[in-house]
C-alpha cells in the first residue's frame, strides 16, 4: 500500500519490492476500495468455516509463491492489510442504543479472526491473480470476490 492516510501506519512500499508493478497496482486499488467499506458491512466478508476448495487453493498458492523475495513481499502485503483490517475493525463506531447510551457493533473474537483470514486470502489471490485458475482464485477471494471484481 503506497498511500497512507493515517500517521500511525507507515508506508510499506519498500517491503513490496518483490512484487510486479501490476500486482502492486491491484493491491493499491484494493486498499483504496477497502478503506471505503463501512465497518457495519464487515460481517458480510467473514466465512463460517474453511472449505476444501479454500484449503486446496491455499496449498496451490503456497506452491506458486515458492520462497525468497517474492514470498517475503507477499507476507509484507498480507501483514499490511491485516494490520489495516485490525485497526479498522477496532475503530468501528458505536451504535446509539438509547439516549446518551451507546453499544458497540456486534463483535466476537471469532468474527474478527474470520474477517482477517478472508483479507489475507484475498490479498494472496490478488497477487497471484494471473497465475491461479479461476476456481482457486474464486476460493481465495471468497466473500471479497464481488468486491474486487475489475481489480484483476
VMD Tcl script that builds the backbone (N, CA, C; Angstrom):
set m [mol new atoms 456]
animate dup $m
set s [atomselect $m all]
$s set {name element resname resid chain x y z} {
  {N N UNK 1 A 0.853 -1.157 0.000}
  {CA C UNK 1 A 0.000 0.000 0.000}
  {C C UNK 1 A 0.902 1.223 0.000}
  {N N UNK 2 A 0.840 1.996 -1.042}
  {CA C UNK 2 A 1.741 3.128 -1.139}
  {C C UNK 2 A 1.195 4.377 -0.477}
  {N N UNK 3 A -0.104 4.521 -0.429}
  {CA C UNK 3 A -0.713 5.678 0.210}
  {C C UNK 3 A -1.051 5.335 1.640}
  {N N UNK 4 A -0.912 6.287 2.461}
  {CA C UNK 4 A -1.321 6.058 3.842}
  {C C UNK 4 A -1.979 7.326 4.351}
  {N N UNK 5 A -3.245 7.219 4.673}
  {CA C UNK 5 A -3.977 8.376 5.157}
  {C C UNK 5 A -3.772 8.602 6.640}
  {N N UNK 6 A -3.300 7.594 7.336}
  {CA C UNK 6 A -3.147 7.691 8.780}
  {C C UNK 6 A -1.669 7.735 9.159}
  {N N UNK 7 A -1.305 8.596 10.106}
  {CA C UNK 7 A 0.094 8.694 10.510}
  {C C UNK 7 A 0.578 7.504 11.335}
  {N N UNK 8 A -0.342 6.677 11.870}
  {CA C UNK 8 A 0.075 5.575 12.729}
  {C C UNK 8 A 0.437 4.308 11.953}
  {N N UNK 9 A 0.277 4.322 10.630}
  {CA C UNK 9 A 0.650 3.175 9.801}
  {C C UNK 9 A 1.630 3.673 8.748}
  {N N UNK 10 A 2.819 3.161 8.805}
  {CA C UNK 10 A 3.864 3.624 7.911}
  {C C UNK 10 A 3.678 3.166 6.480}
  {N N UNK 11 A 4.380 3.825 5.579}
  {CA C UNK 11 A 4.366 3.485 4.173}
  {C C UNK 11 A 5.208 2.228 3.985}
  {N N UNK 12 A 4.656 1.199 3.372}
  {CA C UNK 12 A 5.325 -0.099 3.277}
  {C C UNK 12 A 5.713 -0.465 1.854}
  {N N UNK 13 A 5.822 0.489 0.963}
  {CA C UNK 13 A 6.090 0.180 -0.439}
  {C C UNK 13 A 7.424 -0.547 -0.620}
  {N N UNK 14 A 8.425 -0.216 0.175}
  {CA C UNK 14 A 9.720 -0.884 0.046}
  {C C UNK 14 A 9.627 -2.368 0.347}
  {N N UNK 15 A 8.729 -2.756 1.244}
  {CA C UNK 15 A 8.550 -4.163 1.584}
  {C C UNK 15 A 7.926 -4.951 0.439}
  {N N UNK 16 A 7.334 -4.255 -0.512}
  {CA C UNK 16 A 6.645 -4.911 -1.617}
  {C C UNK 16 A 7.495 -4.978 -2.886}
  {N N UNK 17 A 8.782 -4.746 -2.764}
  {CA C UNK 17 A 9.672 -4.708 -3.923}
  {C C UNK 17 A 9.695 -6.031 -4.693}
  {N N UNK 18 A 9.381 -7.137 -4.060}
  {CA C UNK 18 A 9.375 -8.432 -4.737}
  {C C UNK 18 A 8.148 -8.674 -5.593}
  {N N UNK 19 A 7.209 -7.734 -5.600}
  {CA C UNK 19 A 6.000 -7.867 -6.415}
  {C C UNK 19 A 6.153 -7.088 -7.721}
  {N N UNK 20 A 5.421 -7.515 -8.734}
  {CA C UNK 20 A 5.458 -6.810 -10.019}
  {C C UNK 20 A 4.664 -5.511 -9.898}
  {N N UNK 21 A 4.904 -4.576 -10.798}
  {CA C UNK 21 A 4.118 -3.334 -10.766}
  {C C UNK 21 A 2.609 -3.596 -10.868}
  {N N UNK 22 A 2.205 -4.569 -11.682}
  {CA C UNK 22 A 0.768 -4.873 -11.806}
  {C C UNK 22 A 0.207 -5.433 -10.505}
  {N N UNK 23 A 0.952 -6.273 -9.834}
  {CA C UNK 23 A 0.498 -6.806 -8.547}
  {C C UNK 23 A 0.341 -5.692 -7.527}
  {N N UNK 24 A 1.298 -4.768 -7.509}
  {CA C UNK 24 A 1.206 -3.633 -6.576}
  {C C UNK 24 A 0.019 -2.738 -6.921}
  {N N UNK 25 A -0.246 -2.530 -8.222}
  {CA C UNK 25 A -1.397 -1.719 -8.616}
  {C C UNK 25 A -2.704 -2.357 -8.162}
  {N N UNK 26 A -2.821 -3.687 -8.291}
  {CA C UNK 26 A -4.034 -4.360 -7.813}
  {C C UNK 26 A -4.203 -4.159 -6.310}
  {N N UNK 27 A -3.104 -4.289 -5.570}
  {CA C UNK 27 A -3.180 -4.097 -4.119}
  {C C UNK 27 A -3.543 -2.660 -3.761}
  {N N UNK 28 A -3.016 -1.704 -4.497}
  {CA C UNK 28 A -3.352 -0.307 -4.234}
  {C C UNK 28 A -4.828 -0.046 -4.484}
  {N N UNK 29 A -5.365 -0.595 -5.574}
  {CA C UNK 29 A -6.790 -0.414 -5.863}
  {C C UNK 29 A -7.638 -1.092 -4.786}
  {N N UNK 30 A -7.198 -2.270 -4.318}
  {CA C UNK 30 A -7.916 -2.960 -3.250}
  {C C UNK 30 A -7.854 -2.135 -1.964}
  {N N UNK 31 A -6.692 -1.580 -1.657}
  {CA C UNK 31 A -6.541 -0.755 -0.450}
  {C C UNK 31 A -7.462 0.459 -0.512}
  {N N UNK 32 A -7.500 1.091 -1.659}
  {CA C UNK 32 A -8.354 2.269 -1.829}
  {C C UNK 32 A -9.817 1.901 -1.605}
  {N N UNK 33 A -10.244 0.787 -2.188}
  {CA C UNK 33 A -11.633 0.334 -2.035}
  {C C UNK 33 A -11.904 -0.133 -0.607}
  {N N UNK 34 A -10.946 -0.847 -0.016}
  {CA C UNK 34 A -11.108 -1.375 1.344}
  {C C UNK 34 A -11.316 -0.251 2.358}
  {N N UNK 35 A -10.592 0.848 2.178}
  {CA C UNK 35 A -10.719 1.984 3.090}
  {C C UNK 35 A -12.121 2.557 3.094}
  {N N UNK 36 A -12.878 2.294 2.054}
  {CA C UNK 36 A -14.211 2.863 1.928}
  {C C UNK 36 A -15.332 1.902 2.320}
  {N N UNK 37 A -14.986 0.714 2.766}
  {CA C UNK 37 A -16.002 -0.234 3.217}
  {C C UNK 37 A -16.486 0.195 4.595}
  {N N UNK 38 A -17.772 0.357 4.741}
  {CA C UNK 38 A -18.341 0.725 6.028}
  {C C UNK 38 A -18.164 -0.426 7.015}
  {N N UNK 39 A -17.765 -0.122 8.217}
  {CA C UNK 39 A -17.492 -1.141 9.232}
  {C C UNK 39 A -18.704 -2.018 9.524}
  {N N UNK 40 A -19.881 -1.498 9.348}
  {CA C UNK 40 A -21.077 -2.307 9.598}
  {C C UNK 40 A -21.214 -3.437 8.573}
  {N N UNK 41 A -20.473 -3.359 7.472}
  {CA C UNK 41 A -20.522 -4.394 6.438}
  {C C UNK 41 A -19.475 -5.494 6.652}
  {N N UNK 42 A -18.580 -5.341 7.607}
  {CA C UNK 42 A -17.525 -6.336 7.816}
  {C C UNK 42 A -18.043 -7.758 7.983}
  {N N UNK 43 A -19.144 -7.959 8.707}
  {CA C UNK 43 A -19.638 -9.344 8.836}
  {C C UNK 43 A -19.959 -10.006 7.498}
  {N N UNK 44 A -20.263 -9.207 6.479}
  {CA C UNK 44 A -20.522 -9.767 5.154}
  {C C UNK 44 A -19.268 -10.389 4.541}
  {N N UNK 45 A -18.113 -10.020 5.047}
  {CA C UNK 45 A -16.849 -10.501 4.497}
  {C C UNK 45 A -16.212 -11.591 5.348}
  {N N UNK 46 A -16.988 -12.178 6.236}
  {CA C UNK 46 A -16.469 -13.293 7.030}
  {C C UNK 46 A -17.047 -14.598 6.511}
  {N N UNK 47 A -16.346 -15.676 6.771}
  {CA C UNK 47 A -16.809 -17.003 6.384}
  {C C UNK 47 A -16.906 -17.853 7.642}
  {N N UNK 48 A -17.913 -18.715 7.676}
  {CA C UNK 48 A -18.140 -19.535 8.855}
  {C C UNK 48 A -17.037 -20.570 9.029}
  {N N UNK 49 A -16.614 -21.192 7.969}
  {CA C UNK 49 A -15.578 -22.208 8.059}
  {C C UNK 49 A -14.796 -22.268 6.770}
  {N N UNK 50 A -13.703 -22.980 6.811}
  {CA C UNK 50 A -12.854 -23.102 5.628}
  {C C UNK 50 A -13.255 -24.359 4.862}
  {N N UNK 51 A -13.576 -24.196 3.594}
  {CA C UNK 51 A -13.995 -25.319 2.765}
  {C C UNK 51 A -12.783 -26.059 2.211}
  {N N UNK 52 A -13.041 -27.230 1.649}
  {CA C UNK 52 A -11.973 -27.986 0.997}
  {C C UNK 52 A -11.414 -27.210 -0.188}
  {N N UNK 53 A -12.286 -26.460 -0.888}
  {CA C UNK 53 A -11.834 -25.645 -2.020}
  {C C UNK 53 A -10.834 -24.590 -1.571}
  {N N UNK 54 A -11.099 -23.982 -0.435}
  {CA C UNK 54 A -10.191 -22.958 0.095}
  {C C UNK 54 A -8.868 -23.601 0.496}
  {N N UNK 55 A -8.922 -24.733 1.163}
  {CA C UNK 55 A -7.688 -25.431 1.570}
  {C C UNK 55 A -6.846 -25.802 0.363}
  {N N UNK 56 A -7.487 -26.325 -0.675}
  {CA C UNK 56 A -6.771 -26.701 -1.904}
  {C C UNK 56 A -6.160 -25.468 -2.561}
  {N N UNK 57 A -6.928 -24.384 -2.627}
  {CA C UNK 57 A -6.426 -23.141 -3.233}
  {C C UNK 57 A -5.245 -22.582 -2.442}
  {N N UNK 58 A -5.308 -22.677 -1.115}
  {CA C UNK 58 A -4.194 -22.192 -0.296}
  {C C UNK 58 A -2.935 -23.017 -0.545}
  {N N UNK 59 A -3.084 -24.317 -0.676}
  {CA C UNK 59 A -1.926 -25.181 -0.965}
  {C C UNK 59 A -1.307 -24.813 -2.303}
  {N N UNK 60 A -2.134 -24.606 -3.312}
  {CA C UNK 60 A -1.624 -24.220 -4.642}
  {C C UNK 60 A -0.947 -22.854 -4.585}
  {N N UNK 61 A -1.534 -21.943 -3.835}
  {CA C UNK 61 A -0.938 -20.611 -3.710}
  {C C UNK 61 A 0.440 -20.692 -3.066}
  {N N UNK 62 A 0.573 -21.510 -2.030}
  {CA C UNK 62 A 1.883 -21.676 -1.381}
  {C C UNK 62 A 2.909 -22.248 -2.350}
  {N N UNK 63 A 2.488 -23.187 -3.188}
  {CA C UNK 63 A 3.396 -23.741 -4.194}
  {C C UNK 63 A 3.831 -22.664 -5.173}
  {N N UNK 64 A 2.895 -21.833 -5.615}
  {CA C UNK 64 A 3.211 -20.770 -6.569}
  {C C UNK 64 A 4.138 -19.714 -5.967}
  {N N UNK 65 A 3.973 -19.454 -4.683}
  {CA C UNK 65 A 4.786 -18.423 -4.031}
  {C C UNK 65 A 6.246 -18.817 -3.916}
  {N N UNK 66 A 6.494 -20.093 -3.719}
  {CA C UNK 66 A 7.875 -20.534 -3.572}
  {C C UNK 66 A 8.513 -19.931 -2.337}
  {N N UNK 67 A 9.727 -19.440 -2.515}
  {CA C UNK 67 A 10.445 -18.831 -1.397}
  {C C UNK 67 A 11.223 -17.626 -1.904}
  {N N UNK 68 A 11.895 -16.960 -1.023}
  {CA C UNK 68 A 12.719 -15.823 -1.406}
  {C C UNK 68 A 11.988 -14.495 -1.333}
  {N N UNK 69 A 12.434 -13.569 -2.188}
  {CA C UNK 69 A 11.950 -12.190 -2.152}
  {C C UNK 69 A 10.449 -12.092 -2.411}
  {N N UNK 70 A 9.951 -12.913 -3.312}
  {CA C UNK 70 A 8.529 -12.842 -3.624}
  {C C UNK 70 A 7.678 -13.253 -2.420}
  {N N UNK 71 A 8.046 -14.331 -1.772}
  {CA C UNK 71 A 7.289 -14.783 -0.603}
  {C C UNK 71 A 7.369 -13.739 0.510}
  {N N UNK 72 A 8.528 -13.147 0.670}
  {CA C UNK 72 A 8.702 -12.097 1.680}
  {C C UNK 72 A 7.804 -10.898 1.358}
  {N N UNK 73 A 7.722 -10.540 0.085}
  {CA C UNK 73 A 6.871 -9.421 -0.326}
  {C C UNK 73 A 5.396 -9.731 -0.083}
  {N N UNK 74 A 4.988 -10.974 -0.361}
  {CA C UNK 74 A 3.595 -11.369 -0.136}
  {C C UNK 74 A 3.282 -11.318 1.357}
  {N N UNK 75 A 4.199 -11.802 2.160}
  {CA C UNK 75 A 3.986 -11.731 3.616}
  {C C UNK 75 A 3.850 -10.288 4.084}
  {N N UNK 76 A 4.661 -9.404 3.526}
  {CA C UNK 76 A 4.589 -7.989 3.897}
  {C C UNK 76 A 3.255 -7.385 3.476}
  {N N UNK 77 A 2.775 -7.740 2.288}
  {CA C UNK 77 A 1.481 -7.236 1.815}
  {C C UNK 77 A 0.358 -7.749 2.703}
  {N N UNK 78 A 0.392 -9.032 3.011}
  {CA C UNK 78 A -0.626 -9.617 3.890}
  {C C UNK 78 A -0.592 -8.926 5.245}
  {N N UNK 79 A 0.590 -8.736 5.802}
  {CA C UNK 79 A 0.719 -8.088 7.115}
  {C C UNK 79 A 0.165 -6.671 7.081}
  {N N UNK 80 A 0.433 -5.939 6.005}
  {CA C UNK 80 A -0.065 -4.568 5.893}
  {C C UNK 80 A -1.590 -4.541 5.889}
  {N N UNK 81 A -2.193 -5.430 5.117}
  {CA C UNK 81 A -3.650 -5.450 5.039}
  {C C UNK 81 A -4.283 -5.983 6.320}
  {N N UNK 82 A -3.668 -6.968 6.936}
  {CA C UNK 82 A -4.201 -7.491 8.202}
  {C C UNK 82 A -4.105 -6.413 9.284}
  {N N UNK 83 A -2.990 -5.676 9.311}
  {CA C UNK 83 A -2.862 -4.562 10.265}
  {C C UNK 83 A -3.960 -3.529 10.024}
  {N N UNK 84 A -4.158 -3.175 8.761}
  {CA C UNK 84 A -5.198 -2.211 8.410}
  {C C UNK 84 A -6.566 -2.730 8.829}
  {N N UNK 85 A -6.832 -3.998 8.533}
  {CA C UNK 85 A -8.111 -4.602 8.904}
  {C C UNK 85 A -8.322 -4.638 10.402}
  {N N UNK 86 A -7.264 -4.947 11.134}
  {CA C UNK 86 A -7.337 -4.990 12.595}
  {C C UNK 86 A -7.679 -3.612 13.149}
  {N N UNK 87 A -6.994 -2.601 12.667}
  {CA C UNK 87 A -7.256 -1.235 13.129}
  {C C UNK 87 A -8.655 -0.770 12.741}
  {N N UNK 88 A -9.040 -1.054 11.511}
  {CA C UNK 88 A -10.364 -0.640 11.052}
  {C C UNK 88 A -11.451 -1.325 11.866}
  {N N UNK 89 A -11.262 -2.599 12.149}
  {CA C UNK 89 A -12.250 -3.350 12.925}
  {C C UNK 89 A -12.337 -2.787 14.343}
  {N N UNK 90 A -11.201 -2.457 14.918}
  {CA C UNK 90 A -11.173 -1.941 16.288}
  {C C UNK 90 A -11.764 -0.536 16.395}
  {N N UNK 91 A -11.714 0.215 15.309}
  {CA C UNK 91 A -12.182 1.611 15.346}
  {C C UNK 91 A -13.625 1.772 14.905}
  {N N UNK 92 A -14.315 0.683 14.764}
  {CA C UNK 92 A -15.715 0.793 14.343}
  {C C UNK 92 A -16.472 1.657 15.323}
  {N N UNK 93 A -17.351 2.451 14.794}
  {CA C UNK 93 A -18.131 3.375 15.629}
  {C C UNK 93 A -19.167 2.626 16.449}
  {N N UNK 94 A -19.592 3.266 17.497}
  {CA C UNK 94 A -20.655 2.720 18.340}
  {C C UNK 94 A -22.013 3.005 17.717}
  {N N UNK 95 A -22.961 2.207 18.091}
  {CA C UNK 95 A -24.343 2.425 17.668}
  {C C UNK 95 A -25.114 3.050 18.820}
  {N N UNK 96 A -25.904 4.074 18.544}
  {CA C UNK 96 A -26.715 4.628 19.630}
  {C C UNK 96 A -27.741 3.585 20.081}
  {N N UNK 97 A -27.790 3.344 21.351}
  {CA C UNK 97 A -28.722 2.360 21.899}
  {C C UNK 97 A -29.956 3.093 22.429}
  {N N UNK 98 A -29.751 3.933 23.379}
  {CA C UNK 98 A -30.817 4.791 23.899}
  {C C UNK 98 A -30.186 6.150 24.160}
  {N N UNK 99 A -30.959 7.079 24.580}
  {CA C UNK 99 A -30.454 8.427 24.817}
  {C C UNK 99 A -29.221 8.402 25.728}
  {N N UNK 100 A -28.114 8.919 25.237}
  {CA C UNK 100 A -26.836 9.025 25.936}
  {C C UNK 100 A -26.214 7.679 26.316}
  {N N UNK 101 A -26.694 6.617 25.742}
  {CA C UNK 101 A -26.076 5.308 25.980}
  {C C UNK 101 A -25.690 4.724 24.627}
  {N N UNK 102 A -24.555 4.080 24.589}
  {CA C UNK 102 A -24.075 3.531 23.341}
  {C C UNK 102 A -23.702 2.065 23.516}
  {N N UNK 103 A -23.810 1.340 22.445}
  {CA C UNK 103 A -23.332 -0.040 22.433}
  {C C UNK 103 A -22.454 -0.192 21.202}
  {N N UNK 104 A -21.496 -1.062 21.262}
  {CA C UNK 104 A -20.643 -1.262 20.100}
  {C C UNK 104 A -21.341 -2.175 19.109}
  {N N UNK 105 A -20.848 -2.182 17.892}
  {CA C UNK 105 A -21.368 -3.094 16.895}
  {C C UNK 105 A -21.144 -4.517 17.383}
  {N N UNK 106 A -22.007 -5.451 17.012}
  {CA C UNK 106 A -21.837 -6.839 17.459}
  {C C UNK 106 A -20.420 -7.323 17.140}
  {N N UNK 107 A -19.816 -8.021 18.097}
  {CA C UNK 107 A -18.422 -8.400 17.924}
  {C C UNK 107 A -18.081 -9.632 18.749}
  {N N UNK 108 A -17.401 -10.551 18.109}
  {CA C UNK 108 A -16.857 -11.717 18.801}
  {C C UNK 108 A -15.452 -11.934 18.250}
  {N N UNK 109 A -14.589 -12.485 19.050}
  {CA C UNK 109 A -13.213 -12.727 18.616}
  {C C UNK 109 A -13.181 -13.583 17.353}
  {N N UNK 110 A -14.056 -14.596 17.279}
  {CA C UNK 110 A -14.078 -15.470 16.098}
  {C C UNK 110 A -14.420 -14.680 14.841}
  {N N UNK 111 A -15.299 -13.684 14.968}
  {CA C UNK 111 A -15.670 -12.874 13.818}
  {C C UNK 111 A -14.469 -12.077 13.303}
  {N N UNK 112 A -13.724 -11.510 14.219}
  {CA C UNK 112 A -12.529 -10.748 13.816}
  {C C UNK 112 A -11.528 -11.653 13.121}
  {N N UNK 113 A -11.292 -12.833 13.685}
  {CA C UNK 113 A -10.330 -13.773 13.103}
  {C C UNK 113 A -10.772 -14.183 11.707}
  {N N UNK 114 A -12.047 -14.493 11.548}
  {CA C UNK 114 A -12.559 -14.894 10.229}
  {C C UNK 114 A -12.465 -13.749 9.231}
  {N N UNK 115 A -12.781 -12.544 9.691}
  {CA C UNK 115 A -12.689 -11.368 8.829}
  {C C UNK 115 A -11.254 -11.172 8.336}
  {N N UNK 116 A -10.300 -11.243 9.250}
  {CA C UNK 116 A -8.896 -11.044 8.882}
  {C C UNK 116 A -8.382 -12.168 7.993}
  {N N UNK 117 A -8.864 -13.388 8.210}
  {CA C UNK 117 A -8.451 -14.506 7.357}
  {C C UNK 117 A -8.923 -14.303 5.926}
  {N N UNK 118 A -10.126 -13.744 5.758}
  {CA C UNK 118 A -10.596 -13.504 4.391}
  {C C UNK 118 A -9.784 -12.402 3.710}
  {N N UNK 119 A -9.345 -11.420 4.484}
  {CA C UNK 119 A -8.491 -10.373 3.923}
  {C C UNK 119 A -7.161 -10.984 3.465}
  {N N UNK 120 A -6.578 -11.817 4.318}
  {CA C UNK 120 A -5.308 -12.460 4.000}
  {C C UNK 120 A -5.411 -13.256 2.699}
  {N N UNK 121 A -6.449 -14.076 2.592}
  {CA C UNK 121 A -6.616 -14.880 1.374}
  {C C UNK 121 A -6.865 -14.003 0.154}
  {N N UNK 122 A -7.650 -12.932 0.318}
  {CA C UNK 122 A -7.935 -12.040 -0.807}
  {C C UNK 122 A -6.657 -11.375 -1.307}
  {N N UNK 123 A -5.795 -10.953 -0.407}
  {CA C UNK 123 A -4.530 -10.316 -0.809}
  {C C UNK 123 A -3.685 -11.310 -1.612}
  {N N UNK 124 A -3.579 -12.538 -1.141}
  {CA C UNK 124 A -2.813 -13.552 -1.874}
  {C C UNK 124 A -3.467 -13.801 -3.232}
  {N N UNK 125 A -4.795 -13.879 -3.273}
  {CA C UNK 125 A -5.497 -14.072 -4.537}
  {C C UNK 125 A -5.251 -12.942 -5.516}
  {N N UNK 126 A -5.207 -11.719 -5.020}
  {CA C UNK 126 A -4.931 -10.570 -5.892}
  {C C UNK 126 A -3.503 -10.593 -6.417}
  {N N UNK 127 A -2.565 -10.972 -5.581}
  {CA C UNK 127 A -1.166 -11.024 -6.012}
  {C C UNK 127 A -0.968 -12.119 -7.056}
  {N N UNK 128 A -1.565 -13.282 -6.829}
  {CA C UNK 128 A -1.389 -14.418 -7.741}
  {C C UNK 128 A -2.464 -14.479 -8.822}
  {N N UNK 129 A -3.210 -13.429 -8.998}
  {CA C UNK 129 A -4.353 -13.362 -9.905}
  {C C UNK 129 A -4.081 -14.037 -11.252}
  {N N UNK 130 A -3.002 -13.674 -11.908}
  {CA C UNK 130 A -2.697 -14.175 -13.252}
  {C C UNK 130 A -2.194 -15.614 -13.260}
  {N N UNK 131 A -1.807 -16.131 -12.120}
  {CA C UNK 131 A -1.230 -17.474 -12.045}
  {C C UNK 131 A -2.215 -18.522 -11.548}
  {N N UNK 132 A -3.295 -18.089 -10.947}
  {CA C UNK 132 A -4.290 -19.010 -10.395}
  {C C UNK 132 A -5.340 -19.353 -11.441}
  {N N UNK 133 A -5.854 -20.584 -11.372}
  {CA C UNK 133 A -7.000 -20.873 -12.233}
  {C C UNK 133 A -8.223 -20.219 -11.595}
  {N N UNK 134 A -9.294 -20.150 -12.350}
  {CA C UNK 134 A -10.480 -19.417 -11.912}
  {C C UNK 134 A -11.058 -19.937 -10.596}
  {N N UNK 135 A -11.059 -21.274 -10.424}
  {CA C UNK 135 A -11.624 -21.861 -9.206}
  {C C UNK 135 A -10.795 -21.504 -7.975}
  {N N UNK 136 A -9.473 -21.604 -8.102}
  {CA C UNK 136 A -8.607 -21.267 -6.964}
  {C C UNK 136 A -8.692 -19.781 -6.634}
  {N N UNK 137 A -8.744 -18.950 -7.672}
  {CA C UNK 137 A -8.861 -17.505 -7.441}
  {C C UNK 137 A -10.164 -17.207 -6.699}
  {N N UNK 138 A -11.265 -17.806 -7.150}
  {CA C UNK 138 A -12.562 -17.574 -6.503}
  {C C UNK 138 A -12.547 -18.073 -5.058}
  {N N UNK 139 A -11.903 -19.211 -4.812}
  {CA C UNK 139 A -11.837 -19.748 -3.452}
  {C C UNK 139 A -11.047 -18.819 -2.539}
  {N N UNK 140 A -9.933 -18.273 -3.033}
  {CA C UNK 140 A -9.119 -17.384 -2.200}
  {C C UNK 140 A -9.813 -16.033 -1.976}
  {N N UNK 141 A -10.461 -15.530 -3.006}
  {CA C UNK 141 A -11.141 -14.238 -2.855}
  {C C UNK 141 A -12.370 -14.353 -1.971}
  {N N UNK 142 A -13.004 -15.520 -1.977}
  {CA C UNK 142 A -14.143 -15.761 -1.097}
  {C C UNK 142 A -15.165 -14.639 -1.153}
  {N N UNK 143 A -15.574 -14.123 0.007}
  {CA C UNK 143 A -16.606 -13.092 0.043}
  {C C UNK 143 A -16.144 -11.751 -0.568}
  {N N UNK 144 A -14.856 -11.596 -0.795}
  {CA C UNK 144 A -14.341 -10.377 -1.422}
  {C C UNK 144 A -14.445 -10.444 -2.938}
  {N N UNK 145 A -14.847 -11.591 -3.493}
  {CA C UNK 145 A -14.885 -11.792 -4.938}
  {C C UNK 145 A -15.620 -10.711 -5.692}
  {N N UNK 146 A -16.863 -10.444 -5.302}
  {CA C UNK 146 A -17.643 -9.409 -5.981}
  {C C UNK 146 A -17.042 -8.027 -5.726}
  {N N UNK 147 A -16.490 -7.842 -4.558}
  {CA C UNK 147 A -15.904 -6.562 -4.167}
  {C C UNK 147 A -14.687 -6.217 -5.030}
  {N N UNK 148 A -13.893 -7.239 -5.393}
  {CA C UNK 148 A -12.652 -6.969 -6.132}
  {C C UNK 148 A -12.827 -7.146 -7.625}
  {N N UNK 149 A -14.043 -7.425 -8.068}
  {CA C UNK 149 A -14.290 -7.584 -9.489}
  {C C UNK 149 A -13.800 -6.343 -10.228}
  {N N UNK 150 A -13.038 -6.559 -11.259}
  {CA C UNK 150 A -12.485 -5.446 -12.021}
  {C C UNK 150 A -11.114 -4.998 -11.558}
  {N N UNK 151 A -10.614 -5.531 -10.454}
  {CA C UNK 151 A -9.268 -5.174 -9.999}
  {C C UNK 151 A -8.186 -5.976 -10.702}
  {N N UNK 152 A -8.538 -7.125 -11.248}
  {CA C UNK 152 A -7.555 -8.039 -11.830}
  {C C UNK 152 A -7.130 -7.693 -13.164}
}
mol reanalyze $m
mol bondsrecalc $m
mol representation Tube
mol addrep $m
